[in-house]
């Protein structure tokens, strides 16, 4: 049994990026935990100090339902400010992730790509890389970056930040679970042809599947794999 940790910036990122892969891991008997670092809400309000506790609770309930659809039973939420991770010392985010890694001892981490348009995604990646420095005491042996529709493809891409996958997971049997899970994020999903729509995510999975001659796939960038 492998221990998997998914580190996401906002509720829905984890399912958009690796939902079907998480479902496959669970189907194969692996242990999957998820942490969501940010509130995912405050930046939408003109008053950044407004009371959003009710909305936040609703979003987190939606997240639990979505992850339950995938079979994930362990999810933790933190309160870093939405779209303002750069207003927080990176060390705070690193220490949060380190504490989870110390408790969970994951072997594989899935997280954001360094080239995403969203600043919170980029800082999450940096924090994960810092928290998983390849010392003998670190349990993490593999780090994979996922793509999040309406962020990974929307940046001004160049060879240094473009999402160029080199690791593919056949999710032909679990894609439906991902799409069913996304349906719980009613406030986050958009109407087609927005990329963060149910149809958009299905089409992306079908296209990634064509890359490896399967009906559907999720694509990742393998950042590091240690074989000791």
N, C-alpha and C positions, 0 to 999 in steps of 0.2 A: 504493500500500500504506500503510495506516494503522498506526501503532505504538500498541499498547494496553498499559496496565499495570493489573493488578487488585491492589489493596492490601487484604488481609484480615487480621483479627486472629488467627484460629485455622484450623487445617486443617478443612475442610469448608465454612467460610463462603463461600469463593470459588465453590464449585460450587453450593451452595444459592442464592446470590444472583445469579450470572451465568453458570452453567454452560452453558446452551443458547445464550446470547448469545456467549460465548467461542467455542463450536463454530461458530456462524454466522460470526463474524469470520474464523476460520481457514479455513473453507470458501470464503470470499470472497477469500482471499489476504492477509489482514492478519496482522501479527506480534503475538502475544499473550504477555506475560510476567506472572508472578504472584509476589508476595511475601507470605509469611505471617509476621506479626510475632511471634506468641506461641507458647509451647510447646503450649498446648491441653490440658494434662494435670494440672499440679500441684495445682490447686484441688480435684481429686477425692480427693486423699489427705489423711488427717488430719494426717500429718506432712509439712508443707510443704517440709521439707528432705530428704525421702526420695529415694533414688536411683531416678529414673524414666527413666534413659537408654535402657533396653531398650524400655520402652513408647513412649517418644518416637520412637525409631528405627522402630518398627513403624507408628506413626501417620504418620510422614513417608513411609514406603514406601507406605502406603495412599494418601496424598495424591498421590504421584507416579503411581501407577497410575490414580487417578481422573482426574487432569489429562491423562495419556496417552490415556485414553479420549476426551477432548475434543479431542485433537490438540495440547495445550500441551506444549512441550518445555523451556521455561525457567521454573523455579521456584526461589526462594531462601527459606530458612528463617532466622528469627532467634529469639532466646531470651528475649523479654520474658515476665515471669511471668503465668501464666494467671489471668484474673479479678483481676489486681492491677496492671494498667497504671497505676493511680492511685498506686502506690507508687514509680513511676519518674518522674523529671523529664520533662515533656512534650518538652522540648528534645532529649532523647536519642532519642525516637521520631521527632521531626521530622528530625533530622540523618540518621538511618538512611534515611528515605524520600528526603530530598534527594539523598543519595549515589546511590541507585538511579536517580532521575530524571536526574541529571547523566550517568550512564552510558547509560541506555536512551533518553533523549530521547522519552518518549511524548507523543502528541498527545491521547490520551483516557485518563482514569483512571476506573475503577469502584471504589467503596469503600462503606463502611458508611454508614447513615443516622444522623444526629445524635440521633434520638429512640429508638434501640434501648434495650431494658432493660439489656443487657449493658454494663458500664462500659468494657470493652476496646473494644467497637465504637464507643462514643461518643468515646473518646480517639483512636482511629484516625482517625475523621472529623476531629477537631480538628487532629491532626497533619498530615493530608493538606492541609487548607485552609491551614495555616501554610506548609507546604513548597511550595505552588503559588501563592503570592502572584503576582498577575498583572503581573509585571514583564516587560519586553521580552526578558530573558534566559531566561525560563521557557518550555519547549517545550509545556507543557500548555495546550490550548485548550478542553477540555471536561471537566467533572467530573460524574459520574453516581453517585447513591447507589442501592444495591440493597436489597432486603428479605431478611431472613434469618428463616425460619420459627422460631417459638418464641423470638424476641427482638423483632422489629419490631412484632409484633401483641400482645405480652404486657405492654408497659409501660402505665402509667396514662395513656391518651392524652388529649391536649388539642390545641387548634389549633396550638400551638407545637411539638409533638413528634410528631404523628401522621404516619404514612407516607401521603402523598397523591401518588400517581404522576402525572406529567405527560409521561412519555416511555415509549413502549412499543415493544418489538422483537418482531416476528413470529418465533417459534421453532418453527413447525409442523414444519419439516424437521429440527430438531436437538434437540427435546425428548427423544427416546429416548436420545440420547447423554448428556444430563444425567442421566437416570434410571439408565442403565447405569453412569455414573461414580459416582453416589451409592452404588451397591451395593458399591463398594470400601471405603466407610467403615462397615464392619460395627459397629465399636465406638461410632460416633457416631449412627447412625440408630436410630430407635425404631419400635415397632409401631404401626400405625394403631389408633385415631384420633389419636395424637400428631402435632402439626403437622410435626415433623421425621421424617416417614416418607416412604417412596417414594410411597405413594398420596396423602398430604397435599400433597406438592410437585407431583404431577401435577394434582391437582384445582385447586391454586392457579394453575398455568399455564393450565389450561382456562378458569378464571374470568377471568384477565387477558386471555386471548384473546377472550372474549366482549365485552370492553370495546371491542375494535377490530375485531370481526367476523372473527377468524381462529380456527383450531383451537387455537392455543396461543400464549402470549406471556409475556415477562418484563417486569416493570414497574420503572421507575426514577424517581427525582426528579432532574431536571436542575438542578444547583446553579449552574453557570456555563458559558457558552459565549462564547468570544471570536472575533470575526470582524474580523481586522485588514485 
